[in-house]
Amino acid sequence: MHIKEMQSLKNKIILITGGEGLYGSRMLEALSEAEGIVITASPFIENANKVAIQMKTKGLHINVKYVDQSDHNSVLFLKDSIQREFGRLDVFVNNAVARPMKKYLDPLELFAESMRINAIGMFDITREMADLIANNGGGTIVNIASMQGMFGADFNLYEGTQMDSPPDYHFHKGGMIAFTKYLARKLAPFKVRVNCISPGGLFSGHPDTFVSRYVQKVPLGRMAGPDDIKGLVVFLASEASAYINGENILMDGGLHA
């Protein structure tokens, strides 16, 4: 197979959750540029539509659908809608995440809310979309985790700022990495590959003090930018990664080298 064909997503039906976010919008862009038929699903439908309009100015078409992944009926409705409208699903990019906790001492109710969306809801939508992919001959799942699911926080980075590294995020992203390995074995008989990307610090208006400390620790000398994930998500979604299954790829500029 020619390398261009291996890297192409032409005519692949691709669902990405949380496509209105900073990384999400770049992954939408990349998957569409690779000629995939891309769907984004989100409870924030207005924001998702704004991103779709932005993509249209670049000559890219994005299909927008509503889903609340904490609501099983909403997940089932999305699943049925994709099957009816597109006939199948080839790729699921599991990107959505809620961030209810901001600090370690936040109320337990916020951790419970995080569990409802990022644990139970994440499992629900992944299982249903995996079923849709398997029933249509197989495909790929790409989970978007974080280096914070792999390593403890460096709290020195946050000194003198209002920032913290919330515990629920570490908990769920670590779980997503373990879940990736579970699914890689569970779904392999159905020709569904499952891999994971764990990005490092993405710059999104962080305080100068934090940025200065952070980049000193990174061999590449910068925080991640939104385009850095584009090539990796296309690689894992495409036939270029056909013999990669159950892997978690750390994308942190060498921070943990």
Secondary structure, DSSP 8 states (H G I E B T S, - for coil): --HHHHH--TT-EEEEESTTSHHHHHHHHHHHHTT-EEEEEES-HHHHHHHHHHHHTTT--EEEEE--TT-HHHHHHHHHHHHHHHS---EEEE--------STTS-HHHHHHHIIIIIIIHHHHHHHHHHHHHHTT-EEEEEE--GGGTS---GGGGTTSS----HHHHHHHHHHHHHHHHHHHHHGGGTEEEEEEEE--B-SS--HHHHHHHHHH-TTSS-B-GGGGHHHHHHHHSGGGTT--S-EEEESTTTT-
